[in-house]
Amino acid sequence: MAREKQNFGTESLGLLLRKQAIPASVGILVMSVYGIVDTLFVGRYVGSLAIGAITVNLPITFLISSIGMAIGIGGGSVLSRAMGENNHGKVQRTFGNQIALTLSLSVLIVLTAYFFQIPLLRLFGGKGAVLEPALAYFQILLPAIPALAWSMMANNVIRAEGYPRIAMFTMIIPALSNIILDPIFIVGMDMGIEGAAWATCISYVAGALFTLIYFLFGPSEMSLSWSCIKPSWSLIKEISKLGSVTLARQGTISLLSVVLNNSLFAFGGEMALASYGIVSRLLMFVNFPVLGITQGYVPILGYNYGARLYERVTQISRLAFFWSTGISILIFILIMTLTEPLVRVFTEDAVLIAMTVPALRWVFAANPFLPTSFLGSAYFQAIGQARRALILALSKQGFFLIPLILILPHWMGVDGIWWSFPIADMGSAVLAWWLLSKNPYIR
């Protein structure tokens, strides 16, 4: 373990980025395939309304579980820099506080959500014929959300320890579980939307159990002792400051979902909601290499910044930018060339296909700009500059996309919603480039 950590500061940066990014990309790819398979089975064997029901549930699920992601990423930044400084005591205390925060907050939020199920679903666009299947799905899934929050936290800790392949399996195991269980529950047992919910619920628990086994019996140096779990207010403050960037981003994404789903329902009905369900699955699926590079970049950057190896900070940032931008251009070409065949994978509904094909092209129109905003936010979060990271985390959804979705459809109808995406992508990329250009290690 010590040798592998030391390699963050000495090994070839291209090799390091590949070692970190490829497992992260594979994990995200498998998670994306799970989302596609879930939508495919639900769309083909339950119906278009069921796609809308899952589309309504998804942002609520990830808003609650993003507590774990925020604590994982915020604490991961603290861990990476503490490892670079060889501060073993701080590493252990940070992990203990991550455990306490993740479990207590996620359970508390889930218990609160039980009392507001229907208002929550309506807020996120669960209206009309979509509400009933959305509620059936939500009631089954809700108890398993703390397990998802734990997995999200643990994934970032494992990555910060220097075990990207093990971190990859924290994503692969729940995804494969879901892919296996979906046809059994939805088709074989004819459980419909409830079958999709049970498959997802079991997959979250499977992922959490895998990470627990890793910490107890695997190569991890993290301790699960009660002494480390004792709250340290200075560490909680540091984790929260950096984690608030992720939480703010996810909160803004959830606010976007409220605005977006309600606008889609108002200007295009249930079919527009189902259309975005397909687009959003493809958005994550085809961008998996860019997301993987971003995840792989963060621990390398954080370690070298903590070790004051600033030339390597510059080099790894440049490398990550060029790799991810090149891949984004290839993704753009792929989507524009194969739009209709990709949509037809999910549905045979002619009306839904006719609506989704142009929507997909508009949403991906500025895809080559994505890496700049992704890497910009990751850069400032990794080096501990929470304010700039927060600005970039909020920029696409909060500063550009939400206002555009509130304005454009009144003149352009549902097309105005789709046009909002490329404008927001370009605006957030320009802002990220401007902030990065002021940093001495980006050139």
Secondary structure by P-SEA (a helix, b strand, c coil): caaaaaaaacccaaaaaaaaaaaaaaaaaaaaaaaaaaaaaaaacccaaaaaaaaaaaaaaaaaaaaaaaaaaaaaaaaaaaaaacaaaaaaaaaaaaaaaaaaaaaaaaaaacccaaaaaaaacccccaaaaaaaaaaacccaaaaaaaaaaaaaaaaaaccaaaaaaaaaaaaaaaaaaccccccccccaaaaaaaaaaaaaaaaaaaaaaaacccccccccccccccccaaaaaaaaaaaaaaaaaaaaaaaaaaaaaaaaaacccaaaaaaaaaaaaaaaaaaaaaaaaaaaaaaaaaaaaaacaaaaaaaaaaaaaaaaaaaaaaaaaaaaacaaaaaacccccaaaaaaaaaaaaaaaccccaaaaaaaaaaaaaaacaaaaaaaaaaccccccaaaaaaccccccaaaaaaaaaaaaaaaaaaaaaaaaaaccccc
